[in-house]
Amino acid sequence: MKRVLLLEPYYGGSHRYFLEGLQRHVPARYRLLTLPARKWKMRMQLSAPWFVEQVKNLPPGERYFDTVLCSSYVDAAVLRALLSRVPGWSRDARLCLYFHENQLTYPQRHDAGAHQFAAINFHSALAADAIAFNSAYNARTFLDGCRKYLKAAESELSLPGVIDELYRKSRVLFPGVDFPERERRPGPAAFPVIVWNHRWEHDKNPERFFQALTELARRHLDFRLIVAGQSFRTIPVCFEHIRRDFAGRLLHFGYAPSHREYLALLNRGDLVVSTALHEFYGIAVIEAVRAGCRPLLPNRLSYPELFAEEYLYGEDEFVDKFAEALHKPRLDDDEADRLTGRFGWPTLTPAYREWLFEEKNGVGSLSLPMPSGLAG
């Protein structure tokens, strides 16, 4: 059986969820090395040498791996260079790099040093044997960012062919979702139930969500609210406004104490809404849709490749489409399955086996190839 070394310096949230699912569904002998999900900048700068030290602590006979898989929070170029000096290291190990996000696109708030993290992503991609992105949107923005990055230096440092090289070893592979067995849904609610289940941060644009709720209330539309999702030390003030202004409509407010309770909340919903300014994939939405929530999503970012146009909105029509959606029924089981089946691990597992274990000079055909037009 193949031996796989998993390296994740930000082991929480979607990163942890992804690796747990991978280990359940793709047979291999895994060794998992992780760091807690905090201080991502420090992780990008220092996790590679730290992981190398952990490999050095392994018995010499356990330092052989067929594949190394790390997320883009690891400086893969430094990792590869340092591992080559470890006695007994398997120098022919295939290095796979998975992008949950990319720093050439991710919004940085007035951070003068942000360019160093973009450079780490770029160098990591060059050092990797194989690259996968969790969406075509992620792939496109990364490669476009790399083009701009290189163009700024081309008068003195020309690197022709680099983007083509990155494209040739890249794939789009959705992070698989483990869909639980359905529980009995409650009967129809007296009023439609709106679900917000995203991180409580500004890049998810909760301010726009609050404004829309206020306008719907002004139009005398009745609804109930489930506001879930992870919060951090600094919480956008609009959440306090939601708690205050919609207290009588709230069925839940705050982080669900367990995954089971979180799924039970989704099961009560009729409509899941996103107003995100930044989204590389959208597991929270997919989970809610699987539970029967009709999606209402921006017609941008990763969403157009996940759901059909009927579930998307343009910015100028958001509130009107929101109001219309309140009158539509929740999804039945067959429709929910049809919309989400391609994101499940059973569908994606063969493509992951090929990506992780194909020979370095193999061509291979994955079920989710990158869209045309990204190379250049």
Helices and strands as residue ranges (DSSP letters): E 3-11, H 13-25, E 29-36, H 40-56, G 60-62, E 67-71, H 76-83, E 94-99, H 115-127, E 130-133, H 136-151, H 162-168, E 170-172, E 193-196, G 202-204, H 206-218, E 224-227, H 238-245, G 247-249, E 250-253, H 259-267, E 271-273, H 283-290, E 294-298, H 303-306, G 309-311, E 312-313, G 315-317, H 318-325, H 333-340, G 341-343, H 345-357
